[in-house]
Amino acid sequence: MPAVRYPRLLPRTLSASQIWLDVVQAGSRLELTAHGAGAGAAIFSWSLADPYEQLSDAYTFMELRRVRPAVGDQLYSTLRRPMISVERDDTDHGIDLLGHDYWWPREKCLDALVEEARANAIPAPLRRDWPYAVNIFARTRISESGDLIDDPVETKEGDRIELRAKFDMVVAVMAAGTISPAIDILVDPTPGPDPL
Amino acid sequence: MNERSKETIRIPAREGVALDLRKGYRVSVVDLAGHQGADCVAVTPGGAVSCTRITRARNRRLFPKIGQAIYADDHEAMLTLMEDTSPGPHGLLVPPCDPTMYRLRGAGCAHPSCHDNFHDALARKGIQLGRTPPSICLFQNVVVDEIGAIVIGVNTSKAGDRVTFRAERDLVFVVSACPNDVFKRPPLQPTDLEIAIDTAEAA
């Protein structure tokens, strides 16, 4: 039997505040690569079958019993299902569930993502019910007194975070900031070695 | 001008209530027996819902200090923390207990939960949410250690400890006397809560 051949995969580059939204099939790998120091992105995700089953900080905290996901961990949905596994993180705990993205153009980016889903007939929750974002290439530290402190990630050009979808889902990405370096997104549908 | 009034409501263990608060009302959640958790959410008539993540981000805290607020998903303040006689620390990290959690932990499919209490109490007000917001977990003994591990212990609140908020907008405040008896050792079974509402600043 001939080997399955996938077309050559090309990354999509998002400059600061640009957006991307698409269906990511179960088993696919999502690569996010920084173009330089200060790059960042917010990721939203929900089940293709049910836009109200969403990537959740709270359920991930509950199941991991840790605030900083690491390679080998799974991020959970609002139905307590493993949703995304973390396969690579060059930045050492560069996936931030504690903070919240609210830079200036965020609302316009969200409007654009809502329109992108509508224009492509991709199932999405109502705008007010969109999930909260997971921030990548970002980290938050907690002081002894419970204060949250930005803990800058020393991202270098080429640093990468790789995630794998555990079931069919929609993924939306906002590249952070207004003058931050770009990020590359690549979706590789080649299934991983581990069973879903 | 309205007359000032005070009202108290008892929430039986494992149950939940939804209360209408006007802007300026003060609401106190009282742990009557000690060690009991009170899971809360708030919803405005316009559909804004209390948001643990935005609350953490706006206050730059795991839980607000006195004078800081609980925020909604529209980034506006909903409730300001006015008083806390408990040792805390309270929680904004984990979701309310739900039927799936109890089933996965071997407690069966019909165990009461804060998740169901929220939706049932809101339904009695004619409110339906498309999702379950993570709750404001009063009296919850949740801490994050220096390596980022989340440790949830038995609540350390004592009988009579109270947490008081001031409503910053008209809203429905939902409180569940957490039914969790899976992670508590006897005799620490779920107990009643009391809610005290004071209309002082709205009067």
HADDOCK unambig.tbl for C-alpha pairs under 7 A between the chains (distance, minus, plus):
assign (segid A and resid 52 and name CA) (segid B and resid 131 and name CA) 6.54 0.50 0.50
assign (segid A and resid 58 and name CA) (segid B and resid 93 and name CA) 5.61 0.50 0.50
assign (segid A and resid 58 and name CA) (segid B and resid 94 and name CA) 4.47 0.50 0.50
assign (segid A and resid 58 and name CA) (segid B and resid 95 and name CA) 5.28 0.50 0.50
assign (segid A and resid 58 and name CA) (segid B and resid 134 and name CA) 6.52 0.50 0.50
assign (segid A and resid 59 and name CA) (segid B and resid 94 and name CA) 6.28 0.50 0.50
assign (segid A and resid 59 and name CA) (segid B and resid 95 and name CA) 6.02 0.50 0.50
assign (segid A and resid 61 and name CA) (segid B and resid 93 and name CA) 6.82 0.50 0.50
assign (segid A and resid 61 and name CA) (segid B and resid 94 and name CA) 6.14 0.50 0.50
assign (segid A and resid 62 and name CA) (segid B and resid 94 and name CA) 5.44 0.50 0.50
assign (segid A and resid 65 and name CA) (segid B and resid 149 and name CA) 5.87 0.50 0.50
assign (segid A and resid 65 and name CA) (segid B and resid 150 and name CA) 4.81 0.50 0.50
assign (segid A and resid 66 and name CA) (segid B and resid 148 and name CA) 5.48 0.50 0.50
assign (segid A and resid 66 and name CA) (segid B and resid 149 and name CA) 4.25 0.50 0.50
assign (segid A and resid 66 and name CA) (segid B and resid 150 and name CA) 5.09 0.50 0.50
assign (segid A and resid 67 and name CA) (segid B and resid 148 and name CA) 5.40 0.50 0.50
assign (segid A and resid 67 and name CA) (segid B and resid 149 and name CA) 6.47 0.50 0.50
assign (segid A and resid 67 and name CA) (segid B and resid 150 and name CA) 6.86 0.50 0.50
assign (segid A and resid 68 and name CA) (segid B and resid 148 and name CA) 6.36 0.50 0.50
assign (segid A and resid 98 and name CA) (segid B and resid 53 and name CA) 7.00 0.50 0.50
assign (segid A and resid 99 and name CA) (segid B and resid 53 and name CA) 6.91 0.50 0.50
assign (segid A and resid 99 and name CA) (segid B and resid 57 and name CA) 5.40 0.50 0.50
assign (segid A and resid 100 and name CA) (segid B and resid 53 and name CA) 6.51 0.50 0.50
assign (segid A and resid 100 and name CA) (segid B and resid 54 and name CA) 6.26 0.50 0.50
assign (segid A and resid 100 and name CA) (segid B and resid 57 and name CA) 5.65 0.50 0.50
assign (segid A and resid 146 and name CA) (segid B and resid 61 and name CA) 5.61 0.50 0.50
assign (segid A and resid 146 and name CA) (segid B and resid 62 and name CA) 5.34 0.50 0.50
assign (segid A and resid 147 and name CA) (segid B and resid 60 and name CA) 5.78 0.50 0.50
assign (segid A and resid 147 and name CA) (segid B and resid 61 and name CA) 4.38 0.50 0.50
assign (segid A and resid 147 and name CA) (segid B and resid 62 and name CA) 6.41 0.50 0.50
assign (segid A and resid 148 and name CA) (segid B and resid 60 and name CA) 4.82 0.50 0.50
assign (segid A and resid 148 and name CA) (segid B and resid 61 and name CA) 5.16 0.50 0.50
assign (segid A and resid 148 and name CA) (segid B and resid 62 and name CA) 6.83 0.50 0.50
